[in-house]
Amino acid sequence: MTFRRMDQMSKRPVRKTGLVKMAAAVAGLSAGLFACGAAFAEKPMAVIPKETIYPGTVIEASQLQEVEVTNPNLTGDYAHRTDEVAGKITSRTLLAGRVIIVTALRDPYVVERGKAVRIVYSNGPLTITAGGAPLENAAVGDLIRVRNTDSGIIVQGTVMQDGTIQVVTK
């Protein structure tokens, strides 16, 4: 194995070998395929409501329509598929024929403020349960404050799928 100084390498003329020619051909071919693929790519889709949907309403799939996006300047985080929107609750008025911005949607509340819930504390084999009253509305996975109805102490916990609150230790 021999090593040469870089200044000597730059003075020598570069010869095109078969490998260099093949690399150039592959690069040209892949660029052509990429351009062809872009022409046949699917156009983006957007979800629009068929009718005006008011805040607090659970959105059903029958109220929605998927349309092809014709405006190339449309940017933002809008819904692309019906399943992204169906079953969610809107926090803003959604006008018919306008794209649905994803930030205007939220998951349905599992826990409602003031309604009785079960508080669960687990630490290894020890599990303590108590009754509680949430101090705010929350969906699954939200961190909320809950007042223990027996002692009056306020604790923080995560809302679970079954509606219980898993207490977070400090």
C-alpha positions as CSV (number, residue, x, y, z in Angstrom):
1,M,0.0,0.0,0.0
2,T,1.4,3.3,-1.0
3,F,0.5,6.8,0.1
4,R,0.9,9.9,-1.9
5,R,0.8,13.5,-1.0
6,M,-2.4,15.3,-2.0
7,D,-0.6,18.1,-3.8
8,Q,0.8,15.4,-6.2
9,M,-2.6,13.9,-6.7
10,S,-4.1,17.3,-7.8
11,K,-1.5,17.7,-10.6
12,R,-2.3,14.5,-12.3
13,P,-5.0,14.5,-15.0
14,V,-8.1,12.6,-14.1
15,R,-8.9,9.7,-16.4
16,K,-12.5,8.5,-16.8
17,T,-12.6,4.9,-15.9
18,G,-15.4,2.5,-16.5
19,L,-16.5,2.9,-12.9
20,V,-16.8,6.6,-13.2
21,K,-18.8,6.3,-16.4
22,M,-21.1,3.8,-14.8
23,A,-21.7,6.0,-11.8
24,A,-22.6,8.9,-14.1
25,A,-25.1,6.7,-16.0
26,V,-26.7,5.5,-12.8
27,A,-27.0,9.0,-11.5
28,G,-28.7,10.2,-14.7
29,L,-31.0,7.2,-14.7
30,S,-32.1,7.6,-11.1
31,A,-32.7,11.4,-11.7
32,G,-35.0,10.5,-14.6
33,L,-36.9,7.9,-12.6
34,F,-37.3,10.4,-9.8
35,A,-38.8,13.0,-12.2
36,C,-41.1,10.3,-13.6
37,G,-42.2,9.2,-10.2
38,A,-43.0,12.8,-9.2
39,A,-45.3,13.1,-12.2
40,F,-47.2,9.9,-11.2
41,A,-47.3,10.7,-7.5
42,E,-50.7,10.9,-5.8
43,K,-52.0,14.3,-5.3
44,P,-52.5,15.3,-1.6
45,M,-55.9,14.8,-0.1
46,A,-57.7,17.0,2.5
47,V,-60.7,16.4,4.7
48,I,-63.5,18.9,4.6
49,P,-66.8,19.0,6.5
50,K,-70.0,18.7,4.4
51,E,-71.8,20.9,6.8
52,T,-70.9,23.4,9.5
53,I,-69.7,21.7,12.7
54,Y,-69.9,23.7,15.9
55,P,-67.5,23.5,18.9
56,G,-68.0,20.6,21.3
57,T,-69.6,18.4,18.7
58,V,-68.3,14.8,18.2
59,I,-67.4,14.5,14.5
60,E,-68.8,11.6,12.6
61,A,-67.5,10.2,9.4
62,S,-70.8,10.9,7.6
63,Q,-70.2,14.6,8.1
64,L,-66.8,14.5,6.3
65,Q,-65.6,14.3,2.7
66,E,-62.1,13.7,1.3
67,V,-61.1,16.0,-1.6
68,E,-58.1,16.4,-3.7
69,V,-56.0,19.5,-2.8
70,T,-55.9,21.8,-5.8
71,N,-54.2,24.8,-4.2
72,P,-50.4,24.2,-4.2
73,N,-49.9,27.0,-1.7
74,L,-52.0,25.2,1.0
75,T,-49.7,24.7,3.9
76,G,-50.3,23.8,7.5
77,D,-51.2,20.9,9.6
78,Y,-54.6,20.0,8.0
79,A,-56.3,16.6,8.1
80,H,-55.5,14.3,5.2
81,R,-57.7,11.3,6.0
82,T,-61.2,10.9,7.5
83,D,-59.9,8.5,10.2
84,E,-57.7,11.3,11.6
85,V,-60.9,13.3,12.3
86,A,-63.8,10.9,13.0
87,G,-64.5,10.5,16.7
88,K,-62.7,13.7,17.7
89,I,-64.3,16.8,19.2
90,T,-63.9,20.2,17.6
91,S,-62.8,23.2,19.6
92,R,-63.6,25.7,16.8
93,T,-66.4,26.1,14.3
94,L,-65.6,24.1,11.2
95,L,-67.0,25.6,8.1
96,A,-68.4,23.5,5.2
97,G,-65.9,23.2,2.4
98,R,-62.9,24.4,4.4
99,V,-59.9,22.2,5.4
100,I,-59.9,20.9,9.0
101,I,-56.9,22.1,10.9
102,V,-55.7,19.3,13.2
103,T,-55.1,21.7,16.1
104,A,-58.8,22.5,16.1
105,L,-59.5,18.9,17.2
106,R,-59.2,17.1,20.6
107,D,-59.9,13.6,21.9
108,P,-63.1,13.1,23.8
109,Y,-62.9,13.6,27.6
110,V,-62.8,10.4,29.6
111,V,-62.9,12.3,32.9
112,E,-65.2,15.3,33.6
113,R,-64.7,18.0,36.2
114,G,-66.6,17.2,39.5
115,K,-67.7,13.7,38.5
116,A,-66.6,10.9,40.9
117,V,-63.5,8.9,39.8
118,R,-61.3,6.3,41.3
119,I,-57.7,7.3,42.3
120,V,-55.1,4.5,42.2
121,Y,-51.6,4.7,43.8
122,S,-49.3,1.8,43.1
123,N,-45.7,1.2,44.4
124,G,-44.5,-2.3,43.9
125,P,-46.9,-4.8,45.6
126,L,-48.7,-1.9,47.4
127,T,-51.9,-0.6,45.8
128,I,-54.1,2.1,47.4
129,T,-57.4,3.2,45.9
130,A,-59.7,6.0,47.0
131,G,-62.5,8.1,45.6
132,G,-61.7,11.4,44.0
133,A,-63.1,14.4,42.2
134,P,-61.2,15.8,39.2
135,L,-60.6,19.5,39.2
136,E,-60.6,19.7,35.4
137,N,-61.8,17.8,32.3
138,A,-59.2,15.4,30.7
139,A,-58.7,12.9,28.0
140,V,-56.7,9.7,28.2
141,G,-53.0,10.4,29.0
142,D,-53.6,13.9,30.4
143,L,-52.0,14.9,33.7
144,I,-54.6,16.4,36.0
145,R,-55.2,17.4,39.6
146,V,-57.7,15.4,41.6
147,R,-59.1,16.0,45.1
148,N,-59.3,13.0,47.4
149,T,-62.9,13.0,48.6
150,D,-62.0,11.4,51.9
151,S,-59.1,13.5,53.0
152,G,-59.4,16.6,50.8
153,I,-55.8,16.4,49.7
154,I,-55.1,17.3,46.1
155,V,-52.9,15.0,44.1
156,Q,-51.7,14.8,40.5
157,G,-52.3,11.8,38.3
158,T,-52.5,10.5,34.7
159,V,-55.9,9.6,33.2
160,M,-56.1,6.0,32.2
161,Q,-58.3,4.4,29.5
162,D,-60.8,3.0,32.0
163,G,-61.3,6.4,33.6
164,T,-59.2,5.9,36.7
165,I,-56.5,8.3,37.8
166,Q,-53.0,6.8,38.3
167,V,-51.3,9.0,41.0
168,V,-47.9,10.4,40.1
169,T,-45.3,10.4,42.9
170,K,-43.4,13.5,43.6
